[in-house]
Amino acid sequence: MAEEGYVVKMMAYQDADGFPVRDLSKARLIKDRVLAETAAELCGGWVAPVLRPDKPKKGARPKKAVKNNQAWMRRDC
């Protein structure tokens, strides 16, 4: 499920420490709109609604079959 929330934007997005960052993924996500509006009012910015997609999970890769003539290259031999 995607993350929903709001970010405060001035000339750039605002991170958790209040510093401007360019990347939306590093911006602080605020769940409550009233809290986001208060933060935007204090810093002179505005509220931008954001819907962050879920990060894809890395699955286990299938191992390739090792040929007999490549057995000497493996470490476990």
MARRO-583545 format. One record per residue: residue number from 1; x, y, z of N, C-alpha, C, O in turn. Coordinates in Angstrom, 1 decimal. Layout:
N
<rec seq="NUM" n_X="X" n_Y="Y" n_Z="Z" ca_X="X" ca_Y="Y" ca_Z="Z" c_X="X" c_Y="Y" c_Z="Z" o_X="X" o_Y="Y" o_Z="Z"/>
...
***
This chain:
77
<rec seq="1" n_X="0.8" n_Y="-1.2" n_Z="0.0" ca_X="0.0" ca_Y="0.0" ca_Z="0.0" c_X="0.9" c_Y="1.2" c_Z="0.0" o_X="1.9" o_Y="1.3" o_Z="0.7"/>
<rec seq="2" n_X="0.5" n_Y="2.2" n_Z="-0.8" ca_X="1.3" ca_Y="3.4" ca_Z="-0.9" c_X="1.1" c_Y="4.3" c_Z="0.3" o_X="0.1" o_Y="4.3" o_Z="1.0"/>
<rec seq="3" n_X="2.2" n_Y="5.1" n_Z="0.6" ca_X="2.1" ca_Y="6.0" ca_Z="1.8" c_X="1.5" c_Y="7.3" c_Z="1.3" o_X="1.9" o_Y="7.9" o_Z="0.3"/>
<rec seq="4" n_X="0.5" n_Y="7.8" n_Z="2.1" ca_X="-0.1" ca_Y="9.1" ca_Z="1.8" c_X="0.3" c_Y="10.1" c_Z="2.9" o_X="0.4" o_Y="9.7" o_Z="4.0"/>
<rec seq="5" n_X="0.4" n_Y="11.3" n_Z="2.5" ca_X="0.7" ca_Y="12.4" ca_Z="3.4" c_X="0.9" c_Y="13.7" c_Z="2.7" o_X="0.6" o_Y="13.9" o_Z="1.6"/>
<rec seq="6" n_X="1.6" n_Y="14.6" n_Z="3.5" ca_X="1.8" ca_Y="15.9" ca_Z="3.0" c_X="3.3" c_Y="16.3" c_Z="3.2" o_X="3.9" o_Y="15.8" o_Z="4.2"/>
<rec seq="7" n_X="3.8" n_Y="17.1" n_Z="2.4" ca_X="5.1" ca_Y="17.7" ca_Z="2.6" c_X="5.0" c_Y="19.2" c_Z="2.5" o_X="4.2" o_Y="19.7" o_Z="1.9"/>
<rec seq="8" n_X="6.0" n_Y="19.8" n_Z="3.2" ca_X="6.0" ca_Y="21.3" ca_Z="3.2" c_X="7.0" c_Y="21.7" c_Z="2.1" o_X="8.2" o_Y="21.2" o_Z="2.1"/>
<rec seq="9" n_X="6.6" n_Y="22.6" n_Z="1.3" ca_X="7.5" ca_Y="23.0" ca_Z="0.2" c_X="7.7" c_Y="24.5" c_Z="0.2" o_X="6.7" o_Y="25.3" o_Z="0.3"/>
<rec seq="10" n_X="8.9" n_Y="25.0" n_Z="0.2" ca_X="9.2" ca_Y="26.4" ca_Z="0.0" c_X="9.8" c_Y="26.6" c_Z="-1.4" o_X="9.1" o_Y="26.5" o_Z="-2.3"/>
<rec seq="11" n_X="11.1" n_Y="26.8" n_Z="-1.5" ca_X="11.7" ca_Y="26.7" ca_Z="-2.8" c_X="12.2" c_Y="25.3" c_Z="-3.1" o_X="12.4" o_Y="24.9" o_Z="-4.2"/>
<rec seq="12" n_X="12.3" n_Y="24.5" n_Z="-2.0" ca_X="12.6" ca_Y="23.1" ca_Z="-2.1" c_X="11.8" c_Y="22.4" c_Z="-1.0" o_X="11.1" o_Y="23.0" o_Z="-0.3"/>
<rec seq="13" n_X="11.8" n_Y="21.1" n_Z="-1.0" ca_X="11.1" ca_Y="20.3" ca_Z="0.1" c_X="11.8" c_Y="20.5" c_Z="1.4" o_X="13.0" o_Y="20.8" o_Z="1.4"/>
<rec seq="14" n_X="11.1" n_Y="20.3" n_Z="2.5" ca_X="11.7" ca_Y="20.4" ca_Z="3.8" c_X="11.9" c_Y="19.0" c_Z="4.4" o_X="11.0" o_Y="18.2" o_Z="4.4"/>
<rec seq="15" n_X="13.2" n_Y="18.8" n_Z="4.9" ca_X="13.4" ca_Y="17.5" ca_Z="5.5" c_X="13.0" c_Y="17.5" c_Z="7.0" o_X="12.5" o_Y="18.5" o_Z="7.5"/>
<rec seq="16" n_X="13.4" n_Y="16.4" n_Z="7.7" ca_X="13.0" ca_Y="16.3" ca_Z="9.1" c_X="13.6" c_Y="17.3" c_Z="10.0" o_X="13.1" o_Y="17.7" o_Z="11.1"/>
<rec seq="17" n_X="14.8" n_Y="17.8" n_Z="9.7" ca_X="15.5" ca_Y="18.8" ca_Z="10.5" c_X="15.2" c_Y="20.3" c_Z="10.1" o_X="15.6" o_Y="21.2" o_Z="10.7"/>
<rec seq="18" n_X="14.3" n_Y="20.4" n_Z="9.0" ca_X="13.9" ca_Y="21.8" ca_Z="8.6" c_X="14.8" c_Y="22.3" c_Z="7.5" o_X="14.6" o_Y="23.5" o_Z="7.1"/>
<rec seq="19" n_X="15.7" n_Y="21.6" n_Z="7.0" ca_X="16.6" ca_Y="22.0" ca_Z="5.9" c_X="16.0" c_Y="21.7" c_Z="4.6" o_X="15.2" o_Y="20.8" o_Z="4.4"/>
<rec seq="20" n_X="16.3" n_Y="22.6" n_Z="3.6" ca_X="15.7" ca_Y="22.3" ca_Z="2.2" c_X="16.4" c_Y="21.2" c_Z="1.5" o_X="17.7" o_Y="21.1" o_Z="1.6"/>
<rec seq="21" n_X="15.7" n_Y="20.3" n_Z="0.9" ca_X="16.3" ca_Y="19.2" ca_Z="0.1" c_X="15.6" c_Y="19.2" c_Z="-1.3" o_X="14.4" o_Y="19.5" o_Z="-1.4"/>
<rec seq="22" n_X="16.3" n_Y="18.8" n_Z="-2.3" ca_X="15.7" ca_Y="18.7" ca_Z="-3.6" c_X="14.9" c_Y="17.5" c_Z="-3.9" o_X="13.9" o_Y="17.6" o_Z="-4.6"/>
<rec seq="23" n_X="15.3" n_Y="16.4" n_Z="-3.3" ca_X="14.6" ca_Y="15.1" ca_Z="-3.6" c_X="13.4" c_Y="14.9" c_Z="-2.8" o_X="13.5" o_Y="15.1" o_Z="-1.5"/>
<rec seq="24" n_X="12.3" n_Y="14.5" n_Z="-3.4" ca_X="11.1" ca_Y="14.3" ca_Z="-2.7" c_X="11.2" c_Y="13.1" c_Z="-1.7" o_X="10.5" o_Y="13.0" o_Z="-0.7"/>
<rec seq="25" n_X="12.0" n_Y="12.1" n_Z="-2.1" ca_X="12.2" ca_Y="10.9" ca_Z="-1.2" c_X="12.9" c_Y="11.2" c_Z="0.1" o_X="12.7" o_Y="10.5" o_Z="1.1"/>
<rec seq="26" n_X="13.6" n_Y="12.3" n_Z="0.2" ca_X="14.3" ca_Y="12.7" ca_Z="1.4" c_X="13.5" c_Y="13.7" c_Z="2.2" o_X="13.8" o_Y="14.0" o_Z="3.4"/>
<rec seq="27" n_X="12.4" n_Y="14.2" n_Z="1.7" ca_X="11.5" ca_Y="15.1" ca_Z="2.4" c_X="10.7" c_Y="14.4" c_Z="3.5" o_X="10.4" o_Y="13.2" o_Z="3.4"/>
<rec seq="28" n_X="10.4" n_Y="15.2" n_Z="4.5" ca_X="9.7" ca_Y="14.7" ca_Z="5.6" c_X="8.2" c_Y="14.5" c_Z="5.3" o_X="7.6" o_Y="15.5" o_Z="4.8"/>
<rec seq="29" n_X="7.6" n_Y="13.4" n_Z="5.4" ca_X="6.2" ca_Y="13.1" ca_Z="5.1" c_X="5.4" c_Y="13.3" c_Z="6.4" o_X="5.7" o_Y="12.7" o_Z="7.4"/>
<rec seq="30" n_X="4.5" n_Y="14.2" n_Z="6.4" ca_X="3.6" ca_Y="14.6" ca_Z="7.5" c_X="2.2" c_Y="14.0" c_Z="7.2" o_X="1.6" o_Y="14.3" o_Z="6.2"/>
<rec seq="31" n_X="1.7" n_Y="13.2" n_Z="8.1" ca_X="0.5" ca_Y="12.4" ca_Z="7.9" c_X="-0.8" c_Y="13.3" c_Z="8.1" o_X="-1.8" o_Y="13.1" o_Z="7.4"/>
<rec seq="32" n_X="-0.7" n_Y="14.3" n_Z="9.0" ca_X="-1.8" ca_Y="15.2" ca_Z="9.3" c_X="-1.8" c_Y="16.5" c_Z="8.6" o_X="-0.8" o_Y="17.2" o_Z="8.6"/>
<rec seq="33" n_X="-2.8" n_Y="16.8" n_Z="7.9" ca_X="-2.9" ca_Y="18.0" ca_Z="7.1" c_X="-2.8" c_Y="19.3" c_Z="7.9" o_X="-2.1" o_Y="20.3" o_Z="7.5"/>
<rec seq="34" n_X="-3.4" n_Y="19.3" n_Z="9.1" ca_X="-3.4" ca_Y="20.5" ca_Z="10.0" c_X="-2.0" c_Y="20.8" c_Z="10.4" o_X="-1.5" o_Y="21.9" o_Z="10.5"/>
<rec seq="35" n_X="-1.3" n_Y="19.7" n_Z="10.8" ca_X="0.1" ca_Y="19.8" ca_Z="11.2" c_X="1.0" c_Y="20.3" c_Z="10.1" o_X="1.9" o_Y="21.2" o_Z="10.3"/>
<rec seq="36" n_X="0.7" n_Y="19.8" n_Z="8.9" ca_X="1.5" ca_Y="20.3" ca_Z="7.7" c_X="1.2" c_Y="21.8" c_Z="7.4" o_X="2.1" o_Y="22.5" o_Z="7.1"/>
<rec seq="37" n_X="0.0" n_Y="22.2" n_Z="7.6" ca_X="-0.4" ca_Y="23.6" ca_Z="7.3" c_X="0.3" c_Y="24.5" c_Z="8.4" o_X="0.7" o_Y="25.6" o_Z="8.0"/>
<rec seq="38" n_X="0.4" n_Y="24.0" n_Z="9.6" ca_X="1.0" ca_Y="24.8" ca_Z="10.6" c_X="2.5" c_Y="25.0" c_Z="10.4" o_X="3.1" o_Y="26.0" o_Z="10.5"/>
<rec seq="39" n_X="3.1" n_Y="23.9" n_Z="9.9" ca_X="4.6" ca_Y="23.9" ca_Z="9.6" c_X="4.8" c_Y="24.8" c_Z="8.4" o_X="5.8" o_Y="25.6" o_Z="8.4"/>
<rec seq="40" n_X="3.9" n_Y="24.8" n_Z="7.4" ca_X="4.1" ca_Y="25.6" ca_Z="6.2" c_X="3.9" c_Y="27.1" c_Z="6.6" o_X="4.6" o_Y="28.0" o_Z="6.0"/>
<rec seq="41" n_X="3.0" n_Y="27.4" n_Z="7.5" ca_X="2.8" ca_Y="28.7" ca_Z="7.9" c_X="4.0" c_Y="29.3" c_Z="8.7" o_X="4.3" o_Y="30.5" o_Z="8.5"/>
<rec seq="42" n_X="4.6" n_Y="28.5" n_Z="9.5" ca_X="5.8" ca_Y="28.9" ca_Z="10.2" c_X="7.0" c_Y="29.2" c_Z="9.4" o_X="7.7" o_Y="30.1" o_Z="9.6"/>
<rec seq="43" n_X="7.2" n_Y="28.4" n_Z="8.3" ca_X="8.4" ca_Y="28.6" ca_Z="7.5" c_X="8.1" c_Y="29.3" c_Z="6.2" o_X="9.1" o_Y="29.6" o_Z="5.5"/>
<rec seq="44" n_X="6.9" n_Y="29.7" n_Z="6.0" ca_X="6.6" ca_Y="30.5" ca_Z="4.8" c_X="6.5" c_Y="29.7" c_Z="3.5" o_X="6.8" o_Y="30.2" o_Z="2.4"/>
<rec seq="45" n_X="6.1" n_Y="28.5" n_Z="3.7" ca_X="5.9" ca_Y="27.6" ca_Z="2.5" c_X="4.5" c_Y="27.2" c_Z="2.3" o_X="3.6" o_Y="27.9" o_Z="2.8"/>
<rec seq="46" n_X="4.3" n_Y="26.2" n_Z="1.5" ca_X="2.9" ca_Y="25.7" ca_Z="1.3" c_X="2.9" c_Y="24.2" c_Z="1.4" o_X="3.9" o_Y="23.5" o_Z="1.3"/>
<rec seq="47" n_X="1.7" n_Y="23.6" n_Z="1.5" ca_X="1.5" ca_Y="22.2" ca_Z="1.6" c_X="1.3" c_Y="21.6" c_Z="0.3" o_X="0.5" o_Y="22.0" o_Z="-0.5"/>
<rec seq="48" n_X="2.0" n_Y="20.5" n_Z="0.0" ca_X="1.9" ca_Y="19.7" ca_Z="-1.2" c_X="1.5" c_Y="18.3" c_Z="-0.8" o_X="2.2" o_Y="17.6" o_Z="-0.1"/>
<rec seq="49" n_X="0.3" n_Y="17.8" n_Z="-1.3" ca_X="-0.1" ca_Y="16.4" ca_Z="-1.1" c_X="0.8" c_Y="15.4" c_Z="-1.8" o_X="1.2" o_Y="15.7" o_Z="-3.0"/>
<rec seq="50" n_X="1.2" n_Y="14.3" n_Z="-1.2" ca_X="2.1" ca_Y="13.4" ca_Z="-1.8" c_X="1.5" c_Y="12.0" c_Z="-1.6" o_X="0.9" o_Y="11.6" o_Z="-0.6"/>
<rec seq="51" n_X="1.7" n_Y="11.2" n_Z="-2.6" ca_X="1.4" ca_Y="9.7" ca_Z="-2.6" c_X="2.7" c_Y="9.0" c_Z="-3.0" o_X="3.0" o_Y="8.9" o_Z="-4.2"/>
<rec seq="52" n_X="3.4" n_Y="8.4" n_Z="-2.0" ca_X="4.7" ca_Y="7.7" ca_Z="-2.3" c_X="4.4" c_Y="6.3" c_Z="-2.6" o_X="3.7" o_Y="5.6" o_Z="-1.8"/>
<rec seq="53" n_X="4.9" n_Y="5.8" n_Z="-3.7" ca_X="4.7" ca_Y="4.4" ca_Z="-4.0" c_X="5.5" c_Y="3.5" c_Z="-3.1" o_X="6.5" o_Y="3.9" o_Z="-2.6"/>
<rec seq="54" n_X="5.1" n_Y="2.2" n_Z="-2.9" ca_X="5.8" ca_Y="1.3" ca_Z="-2.1" c_X="7.1" c_Y="0.9" c_Z="-2.8" o_X="7.2" o_Y="0.9" o_Z="-4.1"/>
<rec seq="55" n_X="8.2" n_Y="0.7" n_Z="-2.1" ca_X="9.4" ca_Y="0.2" ca_Z="-2.6" c_X="9.3" c_Y="-1.2" c_Z="-3.1" o_X="8.8" o_Y="-2.0" o_Z="-2.3"/>
<rec seq="56" n_X="9.8" n_Y="-1.6" n_Z="-4.2" ca_X="9.7" ca_Y="-3.0" ca_Z="-4.6" c_X="10.6" c_Y="-3.8" c_Z="-3.7" o_X="11.7" o_Y="-3.4" o_Z="-3.4"/>
<rec seq="57" n_X="10.1" n_Y="-5.0" n_Z="-3.4" ca_X="10.9" ca_Y="-5.9" ca_Z="-2.6" c_X="11.9" c_Y="-6.7" c_Z="-3.4" o_X="11.5" o_Y="-7.2" o_Z="-4.5"/>
<rec seq="58" n_X="13.1" n_Y="-6.9" n_Z="-3.0" ca_X="14.0" ca_Y="-7.6" ca_Z="-3.7" c_X="13.8" c_Y="-9.1" c_Z="-3.4" o_X="14.0" o_Y="-9.5" o_Z="-2.2"/>
<rec seq="59" n_X="13.6" n_Y="-9.9" n_Z="-4.4" ca_X="13.4" ca_Y="-11.3" ca_Z="-4.2" c_X="14.7" c_Y="-12.1" c_Z="-4.4" o_X="15.7" o_Y="-11.5" o_Z="-4.9"/>
<rec seq="60" n_X="14.7" n_Y="-13.3" n_Z="-4.0" ca_X="15.9" ca_Y="-14.1" ca_Z="-4.1" c_X="16.0" c_Y="-14.5" c_Z="-5.6" o_X="15.1" o_Y="-15.0" o_Z="-6.2"/>
<rec seq="61" n_X="17.2" n_Y="-14.3" n_Z="-6.1" ca_X="17.4" ca_Y="-14.6" ca_Z="-7.5" c_X="17.7" c_Y="-16.1" c_Z="-7.6" o_X="18.4" o_Y="-16.7" o_Z="-6.7"/>
<rec seq="62" n_X="17.2" n_Y="-16.7" n_Z="-8.7" ca_X="17.6" ca_Y="-18.1" ca_Z="-8.9" c_X="19.0" c_Y="-18.3" c_Z="-9.2" o_X="19.6" o_Y="-17.5" o_Z="-10.0"/>
<rec seq="63" n_X="19.7" n_Y="-19.3" n_Z="-8.7" ca_X="21.1" ca_Y="-19.5" ca_Z="-9.0" c_X="21.2" c_Y="-20.2" c_Z="-10.4" o_X="20.4" o_Y="-21.0" o_Z="-10.8"/>
<rec seq="64" n_X="22.2" n_Y="-19.8" n_Z="-11.1" ca_X="22.5" ca_Y="-20.4" ca_Z="-12.4" c_X="23.2" c_Y="-21.7" c_Z="-12.2" o_X="23.9" o_Y="-21.9" o_Z="-11.2"/>
<rec seq="65" n_X="22.9" n_Y="-22.6" n_Z="-13.1" ca_X="23.5" ca_Y="-23.9" ca_Z="-13.0" c_X="25.0" c_Y="-23.8" c_Z="-13.4" o_X="25.3" o_Y="-23.2" o_Z="-14.4"/>
<rec seq="66" n_X="25.9" n_Y="-24.4" n_Z="-12.6" ca_X="27.3" ca_Y="-24.3" ca_Z="-12.9" c_X="27.7" c_Y="-25.5" c_Z="-13.8" o_X="27.4" o_Y="-26.6" o_Z="-13.5"/>
<rec seq="67" n_X="28.4" n_Y="-25.2" n_Z="-14.8" ca_X="28.9" ca_Y="-26.2" ca_Z="-15.7" c_X="30.2" c_Y="-26.9" c_Z="-15.1" o_X="30.9" o_Y="-26.2" o_Z="-14.3"/>
<rec seq="68" n_X="30.4" n_Y="-28.1" n_Z="-15.5" ca_X="31.6" ca_Y="-28.8" ca_Z="-14.9" c_X="32.9" c_Y="-28.2" c_Z="-15.2" o_X="33.8" o_Y="-28.2" o_Z="-14.3"/>
<rec seq="69" n_X="33.0" n_Y="-27.6" n_Z="-16.3" ca_X="34.3" ca_Y="-27.0" ca_Z="-16.6" c_X="34.5" c_Y="-25.6" c_Z="-15.9" o_X="35.6" o_Y="-25.1" o_Z="-16.0"/>
<rec seq="70" n_X="33.5" n_Y="-25.2" n_Z="-15.2" ca_X="33.7" ca_Y="-23.9" ca_Z="-14.4" c_X="33.7" c_Y="-24.2" c_Z="-12.9" o_X="33.7" o_Y="-23.3" o_Z="-12.1"/>
<rec seq="71" n_X="33.8" n_Y="-25.5" n_Z="-12.5" ca_X="33.8" ca_Y="-25.8" ca_Z="-11.1" c_X="35.1" c_Y="-25.3" c_Z="-10.4" o_X="35.0" o_Y="-25.0" o_Z="-9.2"/>
<rec seq="72" n_X="36.2" n_Y="-25.1" n_Z="-11.1" ca_X="37.4" ca_Y="-24.6" ca_Z="-10.5" c_X="37.2" c_Y="-23.1" c_Z="-10.1" o_X="38.0" o_Y="-22.6" o_Z="-9.3"/>
<rec seq="73" n_X="36.3" n_Y="-22.4" n_Z="-10.7" ca_X="36.1" ca_Y="-21.0" ca_Z="-10.4" c_X="35.3" c_Y="-20.8" c_Z="-9.1" o_X="35.4" o_Y="-19.7" o_Z="-8.6"/>
<rec seq="74" n_X="34.6" n_Y="-21.7" n_Z="-8.7" ca_X="33.8" ca_Y="-21.6" ca_Z="-7.5" c_X="34.6" c_Y="-21.6" c_Z="-6.3" o_X="35.7" o_Y="-22.3" o_Z="-6.3"/>
<rec seq="75" n_X="34.3" n_Y="-20.9" n_Z="-5.2" ca_X="35.1" ca_Y="-20.8" ca_Z="-4.0" c_X="34.9" c_Y="-22.0" c_Z="-3.1" o_X="35.8" o_Y="-22.4" o_Z="-2.4"/>
<rec seq="76" n_X="33.7" n_Y="-22.6" n_Z="-3.2" ca_X="33.4" ca_Y="-23.7" ca_Z="-2.3" c_X="34.0" c_Y="-25.1" c_Z="-2.7" o_X="33.7" o_Y="-26.1" o_Z="-2.1"/>
<rec seq="77" n_X="34.8" n_Y="-25.1" n_Z="-3.7" ca_X="35.4" ca_Y="-26.4" ca_Z="-4.2" c_X="36.7" c_Y="-26.7" c_Z="-3.5" o_X="37.3" o_Y="-27.7" o_Z="-3.7"/>
***
